[in-house]
Amino acid sequence: MTPAFERLQKHLKQLPGIGYRSSERIALHLLVERPERLPALVEALQSAAAMVHRCPRCGNLAEGGLCAVCADEKRLPGVVCVVEHVPDLVAIERSGAFRGTYHVLHGKLSPIQGVGPEHLNLAPLVARIESGEIQELILALSNDVEGEATCHYLVDRVPAGGVKVTRIGFGIPSGGGVLYADSVTLKSALDGRRSYS
């Protein structure tokens, strides 16, 4: 293979979920099988790089000012769901189960990996809390040690009595049984139980 091909493959391989074989297939597809698609892809990448940025209010993807969620006047601005990454926000949006707004941290606390509070998108969230804009903070962070540590850190930043803080429930997926659930999932399912009526 040529040096330019190998350089392209190397950059493709750095993308999440793309291994050596996938990067090779994509590079061959773009350069040999469908070279007519390459200019449109390059233009889309350059355009996205120039136009897409983090929403200054919540950290979601935006073009221009605020993201589509923050700009939507039909949303409940006082109910904020805190997520780790934009794909988490997309998954919740896809469900159609939430009509509030969001805050994307772009990570979670992980002292072992050197991720501290200064590495997260916390300042705009703290400003939103201090402004009195938020009535409820829904913590939709992962159910692991780092996610729990991040939740505790956020709860410590909320003034006492000012904001209702809730945590999403974790547990057995729909259609799943208790027999096949691991101990962490069962503990989360029991801890996240709610009134049955």
Secondary structure, DSSP 8 states (H G I E B T S, - for coil): --HHHHHHHHHHHTSTT--HHHHHHHHHIIIII-GGGHHHHHHHHHHHHHHEEE-TTT--EEESSS-HHHH-TTSEEEEEEEESSHHHHHHHHHHT---EEEEE-SS--BGGGTB-GGGSS-HHHHHHHHTT--SEEEE---SSHHHHHHHHHHHHHS-TTTSEEEE------TT--GGG--HHHHHHHHHT-----
